[in-house]
Amino acid sequence: MGFIANNIITGEIPLDKIGPAKGLPSLTPDEIMFLIQYISESNFKGRDVENIYRIVLKLQELFLHYQKLEDSKNSKK
C-alpha cells in the first residue's frame, strides 16, 4: 500500500502552504511584543526564571514566524 503525490515541494516549504495551528486562536505581533515587554518589566522568583526564559524564547520564535509570514505576503504583492 502506498500513495502517489501530485506535487512534491523540495527545499523550504512556503508558510502559506502549511497550517498546523489552523483554527486555533493566535497572537498578533503587537500582542506578542506586549507580553514580552510585560514579562521584562516583572519580577520573578528564582525558581520561575527558567520557565519564563523558555516562554519568552517561544514568544520570540512565534514573533519571528509571523514576521516571516508577513514579509512573504508583502513580497507577493
matplotlib code that plots the C-alpha trace (Angstrom):
import matplotlib.pyplot as plt

x = [0.0, 1.3, 0.3, 1.1, 2.0, 0.7, 3.0, 6.3, 7.8, 11.5, 13.6, 11.8, 8.1, 6.1, 4.5, 1.1, 1.0, 1.2, -1.1, -0.6, -2.4, -5.3, -8.4, -6.6, -6.5, -3.2, -1.5, -0.8, 2.8, 1.6, 0.2, 3.4, 5.5, 3.2, 3.7, 7.5, 7.6, 5.3, 7.5, 10.7, 9.3, 8.2, 10.0, 10.1, 11.3, 14.4, 12.5, 10.4, 13.2, 13.9, 10.2, 9.9, 13.0, 11.6, 8.3, 10.0, 12.0, 8.8, 7.2, 10.2, 10.1, 6.4, 7.0, 9.7, 7.4, 4.7, 7.2, 8.5, 4.9, 4.1, 7.2, 6.3, 2.8, 4.2, 6.8, 4.0, 2.1]
y = [0.0, 3.5, 6.8, 9.0, 12.6, 15.0, 17.9, 17.5, 20.5, 20.4, 22.9, 25.4, 24.8, 28.0, 29.2, 29.7, 26.0, 24.7, 25.4, 23.1, 25.6, 26.4, 27.1, 27.9, 31.4, 33.2, 36.2, 39.2, 40.6, 43.5, 41.2, 39.2, 42.3, 43.4, 40.1, 40.2, 43.8, 43.0, 40.0, 42.0, 44.6, 42.0, 40.5, 36.7, 34.3, 32.3, 29.1, 30.7, 32.2, 29.1, 28.7, 32.4, 32.2, 29.3, 31.1, 34.2, 32.2, 30.6, 34.0, 35.4, 32.4, 33.0, 36.7, 35.9, 33.4, 36.0, 38.5, 36.0, 35.2, 38.9, 39.5, 36.7, 38.1, 41.6, 40.3, 38.6, 41.9]
z = [0.0, -0.8, -2.1, -5.1, -4.6, -7.2, -6.2, -4.4, -2.7, -2.1, 0.0, 2.2, 2.5, 1.8, 5.0, 3.3, 2.4, 6.0, 8.9, 11.8, 14.1, 11.7, 13.6, 16.8, 18.2, 17.6, 18.9, 16.8, 16.7, 18.8, 21.5, 21.5, 21.9, 24.7, 26.5, 26.1, 27.4, 30.3, 31.3, 31.0, 33.5, 36.0, 39.0, 39.3, 42.0, 41.2, 40.6, 37.9, 35.9, 33.8, 32.8, 32.0, 29.9, 27.9, 27.4, 26.2, 23.7, 22.3, 22.1, 20.2, 17.8, 17.2, 16.6, 14.0, 12.4, 12.0, 10.6, 8.1, 7.1, 6.7, 4.7, 2.3, 1.9, 1.2, -1.3, -3.4, -3.8]

ax = plt.figure().add_subplot(projection="3d")
ax.plot(x, y, z, "-o")
ax.set_aspect("equal")
plt.show()
